[in-house]
Amino acid sequence: MKKILSIVFLIVPFILIAWYWNELPDSIPMHWNAAGEIDRYSDSKWGIVVLPVINLFTFLLLFIVPKIDPKGNFSQFLKTYWTIINILMLFFMLLFMFMLYASLGHEFNQSMVIHSALYILFLLLGNFFGKLRPNYFIGIRTPWTLESEEVWKKTHRMGGVLWVTSSVFMLIFNFIFPDIGQQLFIAYVIVISIIPVAYSFIAFRQLSAKETQN
């Protein structure tokens, strides 16, 4: 059932492209800057298919990952893995819809919408961190989490709480103070990226010291 959901999320953009094809302009917005302004367009309307095609290849890659991971731990969290894939495919589908909506000439606060969508994405992903097990493809993969399963578990519990709480805070902040929220986005990404890595190093050092004493 979860695989079917992902396939639905992949197909919908192609259906929408076929439906609106004759209404699409000759150039498609392809990229927005940090201020939510369009800063790159495609040379033709075929640019609208780029994101759905990338999503399709991403799905195919994620589909084969459990079969090629050297650690072979995916069976321990396969349901969680497919839930995460569904969340990603849903996010990419919604991102495509924003692009299509803008391509058809509709105006909206792109920065607030896209940033809010990213905060919700990170919030949802962080909620599943604690269920992930050591692997080389998904999660907080550092030399220290991959070396020790205990460090992996501790880091992902902490990282999950960090991602969820900081995303909730930024989501609320983004609606109350949208201009400031846009400026804090990069800082937010740095915080949720660096702190778990630093924590994994500290946790590994503490575990190593404890094992040495014993």
C-alpha positions in Angstrom: 0.0 0.0 0.0 2.8 2.4 0.9 4.5 1.8 -2.4 1.2 2.5 -4.2 1.0 5.8 -2.5 4.4 6.8 -3.7 3.5 5.8 -7.3 0.4 7.9 -7.1 2.4 10.9 -5.9 4.7 10.3 -8.9 2.0 10.0 -11.5 -0.1 13.0 -10.5 2.4 15.6 -11.8 2.4 13.9 -15.3 -1.4 14.0 -15.4 -1.4 17.7 -14.4 1.2 18.4 -17.1 -0.9 16.7 -19.8 -4.0 18.6 -18.5 -2.5 22.1 -18.5 0.0 21.6 -21.4 -1.7 24.0 -23.8 -2.0 26.7 -21.1 1.7 26.6 -20.1 3.9 29.6 -21.1 7.1 29.2 -23.2 9.3 29.6 -20.2 8.9 27.9 -16.8 10.1 29.2 -13.4 12.8 26.7 -12.3 14.3 28.3 -9.2 13.5 30.7 -6.4 16.1 32.6 -4.3 16.0 32.9 -0.5 13.7 35.9 -0.8 11.1 33.8 -2.7 11.8 35.5 -6.0 12.1 33.6 -9.3 15.7 33.9 -10.5 15.9 31.2 -13.2 13.5 30.2 -16.0 13.7 27.3 -18.5 14.1 27.9 -22.2 10.9 26.1 -23.1 7.7 24.7 -21.5 9.4 21.3 -21.4 11.1 22.6 -18.3 8.0 21.7 -16.4 8.8 18.0 -16.7 12.3 18.3 -15.1 11.1 18.0 -11.5 8.7 15.0 -12.0 11.5 13.2 -13.9 14.0 13.8 -11.2 11.4 12.6 -8.6 10.9 9.4 -10.6 14.7 8.7 -10.7 14.9 9.5 -7.0 12.1 7.0 -6.2 13.9 4.3 -8.3 17.1 4.9 -6.4 15.4 4.8 -3.0 13.6 1.6 -4.2 16.9 -0.3 -4.7 18.7 1.1 -1.7 17.5 -1.6 0.8 18.9 -4.2 -1.6 22.4 -2.8 -1.9 23.1 -1.4 1.6 26.1 -3.3 3.0 24.8 -3.3 6.6 21.6 -5.1 5.6 19.6 -3.6 8.4 16.7 -2.3 6.3 14.4 -5.2 7.3 14.4 -3.8 10.9 12.8 -0.5 9.8 11.4 -1.1 6.3 7.9 0.2 7.1 9.4 3.4 8.5 11.6 3.7 5.4 8.6 3.5 3.1 6.8 6.0 5.2 9.7 8.4 4.8 9.7 7.8 1.0 6.0 8.6 0.9 6.6 11.8 2.8 9.4 12.8 0.3 7.3 11.9 -2.8 4.4 13.9 -1.4 6.6 16.9 -0.7 8.1 16.7 -4.3 4.5 16.5 -5.7 3.5 19.6 -3.8 6.6 21.4 -4.8 5.8 20.6 -8.4 2.2 22.0 -7.9 3.7 25.2 -6.6 5.9 25.4 -9.7 2.9 24.7 -12.0 0.7 27.2 -10.1 3.4 29.9 -10.6 3.9 28.9 -14.3 0.2 29.4 -15.0 0.6 33.0 -13.9 -0.8 32.8 -10.3 0.8 34.9 -7.6 1.4 33.8 -4.1 4.0 34.3 -1.3 6.5 31.8 -2.7 9.0 32.3 0.1 6.5 31.6 3.0 4.9 28.7 1.2 8.1 26.9 0.3 9.8 27.6 3.6 6.7 26.4 5.5 6.6 23.2 3.4 10.3 22.6 4.2 9.7 23.1 7.9 6.9 20.6 7.8 9.0 18.2 5.8 11.9 18.3 8.3 9.4 18.1 11.2 7.9 14.9 9.8 11.3 13.3 8.9 12.6 14.1 12.4 9.7 12.3 13.9 10.9 9.0 12.4 14.6 9.3 13.2 14.4 7.2 16.3 13.2 4.2 14.3 16.1 4.2 11.8 18.9 1.7 12.2 22.5 1.9 11.0 22.8 2.1 7.2 24.8 4.0 4.6 22.0 5.8 2.9 19.5 7.4 5.2 19.7 9.1 8.5 22.6 11.0 10.3 25.5 9.1 8.8 28.8 10.1 10.4 31.9 8.0 11.1 30.8 7.7 14.7 27.2 6.7 14.2 28.2 4.1 11.6 30.9 2.8 14.0 28.6 2.3 17.0 24.9 1.3 17.0 24.5 2.9 20.5 25.9 6.2 19.2 23.6 5.9 16.2 20.5 5.4 18.5 21.5 8.3 20.8 22.3 10.7 17.9 19.0 9.9 16.1 16.9 10.3 19.3 18.6 13.7 19.9 18.5 14.7 16.2 14.8 13.8 16.0 13.9 16.0 18.9 16.0 18.8 17.5 14.5 18.6 14.0 10.9 18.4 15.4 11.2 21.2 18.0 13.2 23.6 15.8 10.9 23.0 12.8 7.8 23.7 14.9 9.4 26.9 16.2 10.4 28.1 12.8 7.0 27.2 11.3 5.3 29.4 13.9 7.9 32.1 13.6 7.6 32.1 9.8 3.9 33.0 10.0 4.3 35.6 12.7 7.4 37.3 11.4 7.7 36.1 7.8 10.5 38.6 6.8 12.7 37.6 9.7 11.8 33.9 9.2 13.2 34.0 5.7 16.5 35.4 6.9 16.8 32.7 9.6 16.3 29.8 7.3 19.9 29.2 6.4 20.8 29.4 10.1 18.1 26.9 10.9 19.5 24.5 8.3 23.0 24.9 9.7 21.8 24.2 13.3 19.9 21.0 12.4 22.8 19.8 10.3 25.8 20.5 12.5 24.5 19.8 16.1 23.7 16.1 15.4 27.1 15.6 13.8 28.9 17.2 16.8 26.7 15.3 19.2 27.6 12.0 17.5 31.3 12.7 17.9 30.9 13.6 21.6 28.7 10.6 22.3 31.3 8.3 20.6 34.2 9.8 22.7 32.2 9.3 25.9 31.4 5.7 25.0 35.0 5.0 24.1 36.2 6.5 27.4 33.7 4.4 29.3 34.7 1.2 27.6 38.4 2.0 28.3 37.7 2.5 32.0 35.9 -0.9 32.1 
